[in-house]
Amino acid sequence: MTDPEVRWTAEQVLALAPDDASRKAGGKLGLAGPWSETGAGAAGAVWGLCKGSGGKPYRTVVDTAGPAYRCSCPSRKFPCKHALGLLLLWASGEASVAAGGEPPGWAGEWLTARGKRAAREKPAEAGAEGAGGTAAGSAKAADPEAARHRAERRAGRISAGVGELEQRLADLLRGGTAGAEQQGYGLWEETAARMVDAQAPGLAARARELGAIPGSGPGWPGRLLEEAALLHLLSRAWLGVEALPEALATTVRTRVGLPSAPAGEQIRDAWSVLAQYDTSDGKLTTRRIWLHGRGTGRFALLLAFGAAGRAPELALPLGLAVDARIAPHAGAAQLRASWVEQFGAPEPMGAPPPGASVASAVEAYGAALRDDPWLDAWPAVLSGVIPVPGSEGAGWRLVDASEGAALPLTDGSVERPGLWKLVALAGGRPVTVFGECGHRGFEPLAAWSPEAAAMVALV
């Protein structure tokens, strides 16, 4: 990590910020003024002292191979503004943070302790896997009968909740879409609360989405019927889940809200970090991280969660490649995976993943829908596309420069600043774009121009 070419960009650093306030505060500390005794080690460590409001400066150290952070400030955010500021200063070049030095004692102690802890955890994890999983998993495995009874009780509660949900959907069709607009959001929020009581959070989330559709703009009755049909399909699939093929049955259980678990062999590859973004429902923050394996050519989706107001702990540097092992989860698509182990520091990802045409991306999404009818979107890299505004305010599209086919952009992406970054990057010329291709359109998440190898994050 001492080579200046391997230093992160400011965008990659700011993508690690837990919230907008930390991003702004960290940006103000990304200058040399408040820093002293900075340095960067060969193993990916960066350290420095930051002047604060008190008499003693804050001791800040970052292990970029994790990444992991340690700061003497009282902030509970990870990374804190001082860690972000230090990384921004380091990203600006060797003139700001010199490379090749030895960390001071306070930084070296933390780095050494972190290395020892990682060394202890590896054999412990290996032993846990050989015994059937984590310590918690082993404890449950020790009493399989009790675990079976718990699963049966939860399944019974979910089935009872599904019965109520089916009745609510029948009432919706009986009353018509006009009645749905008059009833308002409260009825579906009540239904969602009942699904939470039934331990079916996936059904609860879809019920809330239904309640937000009436009166949401032109064409809302059609969207309401589409989502109601998908919810009905999921309910019926749950009631007959035991008769489904195993992969589809696992998908149904996951969509209903049962926890997903890794299954099959773990995969080691150089994983390019293509996108990372957070969403929140007011109670839980969900972080989605998209990876692409250089050797395997497969996509993987990491999910991390944090309580309301707190960012999830897992964060990876955008636009870099990480030598790591992941564990795919069971299910029809097997997109979701768990982060298992990282080997060494991140490296430049180089060229973007191989791209496809607009038609191929739509075809791939259609094929994925056969295995998972509730799939909102599928990852895709489009090559040779140009962002073009629609006629008469019809939104934006990505037009295939060679075939002429076009994909509309989602409404959400049109409202974000990332669209204008994409337009500026393209300048009317074909570019490569990574994003999520779904029934609502294409959500651009990253882009590359033919003139520059560096990835541009769009979220």
C-alpha positions as a printed Julia matrix, in Angstrom:
459×3 Matrix{Float64}:
   0.0     0.0     0.0
   3.03    2.3    -0.03
   3.02    2.77   -3.8
   1.27    6.07   -4.6
  -0.6     4.33   -7.41
  -2.27    2.07   -4.85
  -3.46    4.89   -2.61
  -7.17    5.3    -2.53
  -9.02    8.14   -4.17
 -10.99   10.71   -2.18
 -14.22    9.12   -3.44
 -13.14    5.71   -2.14
 -12.39    7.21    1.26
 -15.64    9.15    1.53
 -17.62    6.05    0.57
 -16.61    4.61    3.96
 -18.26    7.46    5.9
 -21.13    6.29    8.13
 -23.27    9.35    7.31
 -23.29   12.72    5.54
 -22.26   14.61    8.68
 -19.13   12.45    9.06
 -18.39   12.88    5.36
 -18.47   16.67    5.65
 -16.5    16.75    8.9
 -13.91   14.35    7.54
 -13.52   16.48    4.44
 -12.56   19.47    6.58
  -9.83   17.41    8.26
  -8.37   16.17    4.98
  -5.82   19.0     4.93
  -2.31   19.03    6.4
  -3.07   21.83    8.91
  -4.37   19.86   11.91
  -2.09   16.83   11.37
   1.4    15.99   12.64
   3.62   12.91   12.8
   1.78   11.24    9.93
   3.08    8.18    8.13
   2.19    5.08    6.12
   3.66    1.61    6.57
   4.36   -1.13    4.06
   1.62   -3.37    5.48
  -1.17   -0.88    4.78
  -1.13    1.09    8.05
  -1.67    4.87    8.13
  -1.28    6.94   11.29
  -1.13   10.5    12.55
  -1.91   12.97   15.34
  -4.83   15.35   14.82
  -5.13   18.58   16.77
  -8.44   18.81   18.59
 -10.15   21.19   20.98
  -8.29   19.78   23.98
  -4.64   19.9    24.94
  -3.74   16.46   23.61
  -4.03   15.6    19.92
  -6.15   12.64   18.88
  -4.18    9.52   18.02
  -5.57    8.05   14.81
  -4.46    4.86   13.05
  -6.05    2.99   10.14
  -5.34   -0.5     8.83
  -6.3    -0.15    5.15
  -6.07   -3.91    4.68
  -9.25   -4.29    6.75
 -10.15   -1.57    6.69
 -10.16   -1.05   10.46
  -9.83    2.12   12.54
  -8.65    3.26   15.96
  -8.88    6.81   17.31
  -8.58    8.26   20.8
 -11.51   10.62   20.2
 -14.82    9.94   22.02
 -16.85    9.45   18.82
 -18.84    6.24   18.46
 -18.9     6.42   14.67
 -16.71    4.09   12.64
 -14.8     5.46   10.91
 -14.81    8.75   12.81
 -14.11   12.09   11.15
 -10.45   11.93   12.17
  -9.95    8.56   10.46
 -11.67    9.88    7.35
  -9.56   13.04    7.4
  -6.35   11.04    7.79
  -7.28    8.78    4.87
  -8.12   11.8     2.7
  -4.75   13.32    3.52
  -3.04    9.99    2.71
  -5.0     9.72   -0.54
  -3.72   13.14   -1.66
  -0.2    11.74   -2.13
   3.15   10.96   -0.55
   3.93   14.63   -0.13
   1.18   14.75    2.53
   1.71   11.37    4.23
   5.17    9.89    3.66
   5.43    6.16    2.97
   7.83    3.55    4.28
   8.01    4.65    7.91
   7.67    2.67   11.12
   4.52    3.3    13.18
   4.94    4.99   16.57
   4.49    2.89   19.69
   0.81    3.68   20.27
  -0.07    2.79   16.68
   2.22   -0.25   16.58
   0.63   -1.69   19.72
  -2.84   -1.59   18.17
  -1.63   -3.02   14.86
   0.23   -5.84   16.61
  -2.75   -6.67   18.83
  -5.0    -6.67   15.77
  -2.66   -9.08   13.97
  -2.53  -11.44   16.95
  -6.3   -11.37   17.3
  -6.72  -12.25   13.64
  -4.25  -15.13   14.03
  -6.21  -16.5    17.01
  -9.55  -16.2    15.22
  -8.49  -18.22   12.17
  -8.02  -21.58   13.93
 -11.07  -20.87   16.08
 -13.18  -20.3    12.98
 -11.79  -23.43   11.36
 -12.65  -25.46   14.45
 -16.15  -24.0    14.58
 -16.73  -24.89   10.93
 -15.57  -28.43   11.55
 -17.96  -28.72   14.47
 -20.9   -27.47   12.45
 -20.72  -23.67   12.53
 -20.32  -20.94   15.12
 -20.45  -21.44   18.86
 -24.07  -20.38   18.85
 -24.78  -22.79   16.02
 -23.03  -25.6    17.9
 -25.09  -24.93   20.99
 -28.3   -25.19   18.99
 -27.02  -28.32   17.23
 -26.55  -29.91   20.65
 -30.31  -29.93   21.06
 -31.74  -30.59   17.58
 -35.15  -31.49   18.97
 -35.54  -28.08   20.61
 -34.39  -26.39   17.41
 -36.96  -28.36   15.42
 -39.73  -27.34   17.8
 -38.71  -23.66   17.52
 -38.74  -23.85   13.74
 -42.16  -25.53   13.75
 -43.63  -22.9    16.08
 -42.3   -20.08   13.91
 -43.59  -21.75   10.74
 -46.99  -22.05   12.37
 -47.03  -18.35   13.27
 -46.01  -17.41    9.73
 -48.72  -19.6     8.22
 -51.33  -17.97   10.46
 -50.08  -14.55    9.37
 -50.19  -15.6     5.72
 -53.83  -16.55    6.17
 -54.63  -13.03    7.39
 -52.59  -11.52    4.56
 -54.46  -13.52    1.94
 -57.76  -12.27    3.39
 -56.51   -8.68    3.18
 -55.49   -9.17   -0.47
 -58.91  -10.65   -1.23
 -60.57   -7.6     0.37
 -58.38   -5.36   -1.82
 -59.57   -7.02   -5.01
 -63.17   -7.08   -3.83
 -63.17   -3.36   -3.03
 -61.23   -2.3    -6.13
 -58.29    0.03   -6.52
 -60.41    3.14   -5.91
 -61.17    1.87   -2.43
 -57.46    1.3    -1.81
 -56.76    4.99   -2.33
 -59.5     5.97    0.1
 -58.32    3.55    2.8
 -54.89    5.14    2.96
 -51.63    3.8     4.33
 -52.8     2.9     7.83
 -54.55   -0.34    6.84
 -51.41   -1.79    5.27
 -49.23   -0.58    8.12
 -51.51   -2.54   10.44
 -51.09   -5.57    8.17
 -47.31   -5.13    8.21
 -47.33   -5.0    12.01
 -49.27   -8.26   12.07
 -46.64   -9.87    9.81
 -43.91   -8.7    12.19
 -45.82  -10.38   15.04
 -45.95  -13.5    12.88
 -42.12  -13.36   12.52
 -42.32  -12.78    8.77
 -40.38   -9.51    8.21
 -40.16  -10.1     4.46
 -43.94  -10.14    4.16
 -44.15   -7.08    6.4
 -41.84   -5.1     4.12
 -43.89   -5.99    1.05
 -47.12   -5.04    2.82
 -45.67   -1.6     3.61
 -44.68   -1.2    -0.03
 -48.26   -1.94   -1.05
 -49.56    0.74    1.26
 -47.28    3.36   -0.31
 -48.47    2.73   -3.9
 -52.05    4.18   -3.96
 -51.98    7.76   -5.2
 -48.21    7.6    -5.87
 -48.41    8.93   -9.42
 -49.65    8.01  -12.89
 -50.22    4.29  -13.37
 -50.39    3.45   -9.67
 -53.39    1.06   -9.99
 -51.36   -1.16  -12.32
 -48.37   -1.12   -9.99
 -50.63   -1.94   -7.05
 -52.06   -4.99   -8.82
 -48.58   -6.15   -9.85
 -47.24   -5.99   -6.31
 -50.4    -7.56   -4.89
 -50.04  -10.46   -7.34
 -46.42  -11.0    -6.34
 -47.34  -10.92   -2.66
 -50.13  -13.43   -3.3
 -47.68  -15.66   -5.18
 -45.25  -15.54   -2.26
 -48.02  -16.34    0.23
 -49.18  -19.36   -1.76
 -45.58  -20.5    -2.24
 -45.05  -20.42    1.53
 -48.13  -22.52    2.18
 -46.81  -25.14   -0.26
 -43.1   -24.7     0.44
 -42.49  -28.33    1.39
 -43.44  -29.48   -2.13
 -41.12  -27.04   -3.94
 -37.65  -27.86   -5.3
 -35.04  -27.23   -2.64
 -33.45  -24.16   -4.28
 -36.83  -22.48   -4.83
 -38.02  -23.47   -1.34
 -34.94  -21.79    0.15
 -35.66  -18.66   -1.88
 -39.27  -18.59   -0.65
 -38.18  -18.94    2.98
 -35.69  -16.11    2.54
 -38.25  -13.85    0.86
 -40.7   -14.46    3.7
 -38.04  -13.4     6.17
 -36.34  -16.5     7.51
 -32.57  -16.05    7.96
 -30.32  -16.99    5.06
 -27.23  -19.1     5.68
 -24.11  -19.89    3.63
 -24.25  -23.17    1.72
 -21.71  -24.98   -0.41
 -18.04  -24.3    -0.96
 -16.43  -20.98   -0.16
 -14.93  -19.05   -3.07
 -11.58  -17.29   -3.05
 -11.0   -14.7    -5.74
  -9.79  -11.17   -6.36
 -13.09   -9.38   -5.74
 -13.56   -5.98   -7.35
 -15.66   -3.67   -5.15
 -18.11   -2.12   -7.63
 -20.67   -0.4    -5.4
 -21.59    0.24   -1.78
 -24.67    2.08   -0.58
 -26.98    2.24    2.44
 -30.76    2.26    2.76
 -32.82    2.73    5.91
 -36.39    1.99    6.96
 -36.11    4.12   10.11
 -35.32    1.14   12.31
 -32.54   -0.64   10.45
 -29.75    0.5     8.12
 -28.92   -1.98    5.35
 -25.65   -1.75    3.46
 -25.38   -3.43    0.04
 -21.91   -4.12   -1.37
 -21.57   -5.45   -4.93
 -18.51   -7.54   -5.81
 -17.27   -9.09   -9.03
 -14.71  -11.9    -9.11
 -11.86  -11.5   -11.57
 -11.23  -15.22  -11.88
 -14.72  -16.66  -11.45
 -16.53  -13.89  -13.35
 -19.43  -14.06  -10.88
 -21.19  -11.31   -8.99
 -21.75  -11.4    -5.24
 -23.85   -9.25   -2.93
 -22.78   -8.63    0.66
 -25.39   -7.36    3.12
 -24.5    -5.67    6.4
 -26.88   -4.22    8.98
 -26.78   -1.53   11.62
 -29.27   -0.17   14.13
 -31.08    3.04   13.25
 -28.66    5.94   13.13
 -25.57    3.74   13.1
 -23.71    2.59   10.01
 -23.03   -1.14    9.51
 -19.49   -2.19   10.39
 -18.57   -3.88    7.09
 -17.13   -1.38    4.63
 -14.9    -2.01    1.6
 -12.99    0.49   -0.55
 -14.73    1.23   -3.84
 -12.85    0.71   -7.08
 -10.26   -1.61   -5.57
  -9.83   -5.39   -5.75
  -9.59   -7.47   -2.59
  -8.14  -10.98   -2.42
 -10.71  -12.63   -0.18
 -12.85  -15.66    0.47
 -16.64  -15.43    0.52
 -19.38  -17.94    1.32
 -22.39  -17.97   -1.07
 -25.78  -18.35    0.55
 -28.32  -20.99   -0.37
 -31.11  -20.1    -2.79
 -31.97  -20.1    -6.45
 -29.72  -17.23   -7.57
 -26.96  -17.5    -4.93
 -26.09  -13.83   -5.35
 -25.9   -13.13   -1.65
 -22.72  -14.09    0.17
 -20.99  -13.63    3.5
 -17.52  -12.11    3.88
 -15.23  -14.77    5.34
 -11.57  -13.79    5.15
  -9.36  -11.2     3.48
  -5.79  -11.85    2.32
  -3.55   -8.81    2.14
  -4.28   -5.21    1.27
  -6.63   -4.07   -1.53
  -5.13   -3.44   -4.97
  -6.19   -1.42   -8.02
  -8.96   -3.3    -9.82
  -7.68   -2.42  -13.29
 -10.09   -2.74  -16.21
 -13.85   -2.94  -15.58
 -15.58   -6.33  -15.64
 -16.56   -7.63  -19.1
 -19.63   -5.79  -20.36
 -22.7    -6.89  -22.27
 -25.32   -5.33  -24.5
 -28.61   -3.9   -23.26
 -30.48   -6.85  -24.78
 -28.21   -9.34  -23.0
 -28.73   -7.6   -19.65
 -32.51   -7.75  -20.01
 -32.3   -11.39  -21.03
 -30.16  -12.21  -17.98
 -32.69  -10.55  -15.67
 -35.5   -12.52  -17.3
 -33.61  -15.78  -16.79
 -33.04  -14.91  -13.11
 -36.76  -14.23  -12.67
 -37.53  -17.83  -13.62
 -35.67  -18.92  -10.5
 -36.81  -16.07   -8.25
 -40.06  -14.34   -9.34
 -39.68  -11.75   -6.53
 -36.26  -10.53   -7.72
 -36.3    -6.74   -8.04
 -33.07   -6.43  -10.04
 -30.05   -8.29  -11.37
 -26.45   -7.02  -11.59
 -25.23   -6.07  -15.05
 -22.28   -4.37  -16.71
 -23.33   -2.54  -19.88
 -20.63   -1.68  -22.39
 -20.87    0.95  -25.11
 -23.93    2.79  -23.75
 -24.71    6.51  -23.85
 -26.94    8.34  -21.32
 -29.62   10.15  -23.3
 -32.58   12.25  -22.07
 -36.01   11.05  -23.13
 -38.33   13.11  -25.26
 -40.92   15.37  -23.64
 -39.63   14.84  -20.11
 -39.81   11.04  -20.3
 -36.74   10.57  -18.1
 -33.28    9.32  -19.02
 -32.19    6.18  -20.85
 -29.01    4.23  -21.54
 -28.84    3.68  -25.27
 -26.74    0.88  -26.77
 -24.46    2.66  -29.25
 -24.15   -0.39  -31.51
 -27.64   -1.93  -31.37
 -29.83    1.08  -30.62
 -31.71   -0.7   -27.8
 -32.38    1.41  -24.7
 -32.98    0.9   -20.98
 -34.84    3.53  -18.96
 -33.16    4.7   -15.77
 -35.09    4.29  -12.52
 -36.9     7.32  -11.13
 -34.64    7.32   -8.08
 -31.43    7.45  -10.09
 -32.69   10.4   -12.15
 -33.13   12.43   -8.95
 -29.58   11.82   -7.65
 -26.37   13.74   -8.45
 -24.84   10.52   -9.8
 -26.78   10.97  -13.04
 -24.92   14.17  -13.82
 -21.59   12.56  -13.01
 -22.47    9.86  -15.54
 -23.52   12.4   -18.16
 -20.33   14.41  -17.64
 -18.17   11.28  -17.81
 -19.79   10.18  -21.08
 -19.87   13.57  -22.79
 -22.11   12.06  -25.48
 -19.72    9.12  -26.03
 -20.16    5.42  -25.17
 -19.11    4.37  -21.65
 -19.24    1.25  -19.5
 -21.78    1.24  -16.67
 -22.39   -1.18  -13.8
 -25.77   -1.24  -12.07
 -28.93   -3.12  -11.23
 -31.25   -4.06  -14.1
 -34.84   -4.61  -12.98
 -38.51   -4.12  -13.72
 -38.33   -0.49  -12.6
 -35.47    0.25  -15.0
 -31.71    0.42  -14.68
 -30.03    1.78  -11.54
 -26.49    2.99  -12.46
 -24.0     2.5    -9.63
 -20.55    2.9   -11.24
 -19.06    3.85  -14.59
 -15.82    3.85  -16.6
 -14.8     5.94  -19.58
 -12.57    4.58  -22.38
  -9.94    7.26  -21.63
  -9.44    6.45  -17.93
  -9.23    3.14  -16.1
 -10.41    4.52  -12.75
 -13.95    3.66  -11.7
 -16.36    6.52  -11.0
 -18.88    5.79   -8.22
 -22.4     7.06   -8.93
 -23.96    6.48   -5.47
